[in-house]
């Protein structure tokens, strides 16, 4: 959807060994396992003051089994007590992702327009935390 060069750049910056190691040691990654192998992953990060769900991926063979919602719930449960919401972003052209996040209670907050193609517009969604804030 975004082109090979842009995808390679995202992989090299988001999936570098040092980036993943830092996030793992900081407790920002949750994983789902089955039969001794990783079948799902999600990471929490920051965008300014917002907590953001990054890299939610599932093995296609395990989609529809409730793991996506479970990964989101795990991220929500591990938000700091003063975090009132969780954000997520996806490309407008990724309608499957948009429908999934909508089912999981994320509402569109804003859209960052792409100059190249409306399918590459970045849709930001937000879901408020289910727990009482203190």
C-alpha positions as CSV (number, residue, x, y, z in Angstrom):
1,X,0.0,0.0,0.0
2,X,2.8,2.5,0.9
3,X,5.4,1.2,-1.6
4,X,8.4,-0.9,-1.1
5,X,10.9,1.9,-0.2
6,X,8.6,3.4,2.5
7,X,7.9,-0.1,3.9
8,X,11.6,-0.9,4.1
9,X,12.2,2.4,6.0
10,X,9.4,1.6,8.4
11,X,10.8,-1.9,9.0
12,X,14.3,-0.6,9.5
13,X,13.3,2.1,12.0
14,X,10.5,0.3,13.8
15,X,11.8,-3.3,13.9
16,X,15.5,-2.7,14.6
17,X,17.0,-4.9,17.2
18,X,17.8,-2.0,19.5
19,X,14.3,-0.5,19.2
20,X,12.6,-3.9,20.0
21,X,15.1,-4.6,22.8
22,X,14.5,-1.2,24.4
23,X,10.7,-1.6,24.2
24,X,10.8,-5.2,25.6
25,X,13.0,-4.2,28.5
26,X,10.7,-1.3,29.2
27,X,7.7,-3.6,29.4
28,X,6.0,-2.0,26.4
29,X,5.5,-5.2,24.3
30,X,2.9,-7.9,24.8
31,X,3.0,-11.2,22.9
32,X,0.6,-14.0,22.3
33,X,2.1,-17.5,22.0
34,X,0.8,-20.9,20.8
35,X,2.6,-24.1,20.6
36,X,5.9,-22.5,21.6
37,X,5.8,-19.8,18.9
38,X,4.9,-16.1,18.8
39,X,1.5,-15.6,17.0
40,X,0.7,-12.1,18.0
41,X,2.4,-8.9,19.2
42,X,1.6,-5.4,20.1
43,X,3.6,-2.5,21.5
44,X,2.7,0.6,23.4
45,X,4.6,3.8,22.7
46,X,4.1,7.6,22.9
47,X,3.1,10.3,20.5
48,X,3.5,13.5,22.5
49,X,1.4,13.1,25.6
50,X,-0.7,10.3,24.1
51,X,-0.1,6.6,24.7
52,X,-0.3,4.8,21.3
53,X,-0.9,1.2,20.3
54,X,1.8,0.3,17.8
55,X,2.6,-2.8,15.8
56,X,-0.5,-4.9,16.5
57,X,0.2,-8.0,14.4
58,X,-1.3,-11.5,14.3
59,X,-0.4,-14.6,12.5
60,X,-3.1,-14.8,9.8
61,X,-3.9,-18.4,10.9
62,X,-5.0,-17.0,14.3
63,X,-7.2,-14.1,13.2
64,X,-10.8,-14.3,14.4
65,X,-9.8,-16.1,17.5
66,X,-10.0,-13.1,19.9
67,X,-6.3,-12.5,20.1
68,X,-6.4,-9.0,18.6
69,X,-8.9,-7.8,21.3
70,X,-6.8,-9.6,23.9
71,X,-3.7,-7.8,22.9
72,X,-5.5,-4.5,23.0
73,X,-6.9,-5.3,26.5
74,X,-3.4,-6.2,27.7
75,X,-2.0,-2.9,26.5
76,X,-4.9,-1.0,28.1
77,X,-4.4,-2.8,31.4
78,X,-0.8,-1.8,31.4
79,X,-1.3,1.9,30.8
80,X,-0.1,4.1,33.6
81,X,-2.9,5.0,36.0
82,X,-3.0,8.6,34.8
83,X,-3.5,7.7,31.1
84,X,-7.1,8.4,30.2
85,X,-6.9,7.0,26.6
86,X,-5.1,4.9,24.1
87,X,-4.6,6.0,20.5
88,X,-3.9,4.0,17.3
89,X,-3.2,5.0,13.7
90,X,-3.7,3.2,10.4
91,X,-3.8,4.1,6.7
92,X,-7.2,5.1,5.4
93,X,-6.8,2.5,2.7
94,X,-6.5,-0.3,5.3
95,X,-10.3,-0.7,5.7
96,X,-9.9,-4.0,7.5
97,X,-7.8,-2.3,10.3
98,X,-10.3,0.5,10.5
99,X,-13.2,-1.9,10.9
100,X,-11.4,-3.8,13.5
101,X,-10.5,-0.7,15.6
102,X,-14.0,0.5,15.3
103,X,-15.3,-2.8,16.7
104,X,-12.9,-2.4,19.5
105,X,-14.2,1.0,20.5
106,X,-11.7,3.3,18.9
107,X,-13.3,6.3,17.3
108,X,-11.8,8.6,14.7
109,X,-10.2,11.6,16.2
110,X,-8.4,13.1,13.2
111,X,-7.1,12.3,9.7
112,X,-3.7,13.4,8.5
113,X,-4.0,13.9,4.8
114,X,-1.4,12.5,2.4
115,X,-0.4,14.6,-0.6
116,X,0.2,11.4,-2.7
117,X,-2.9,9.3,-2.3
118,X,-6.0,9.4,0.0
119,X,-5.4,5.7,0.8
120,X,-2.2,6.8,2.5
121,X,-4.1,9.3,4.8
122,X,-3.2,8.5,8.4
123,X,-6.4,7.9,10.5
124,X,-5.9,8.5,14.2
125,X,-8.4,6.8,16.5
126,X,-8.8,7.0,20.2
127,X,-10.3,4.8,22.9
128,X,-10.8,5.9,26.5
129,X,-9.5,3.8,29.3
130,X,-12.1,1.5,30.8
131,X,-10.8,2.0,34.4
132,X,-11.4,4.7,36.8
133,X,-8.7,7.4,36.9
134,X,-7.4,8.5,40.2
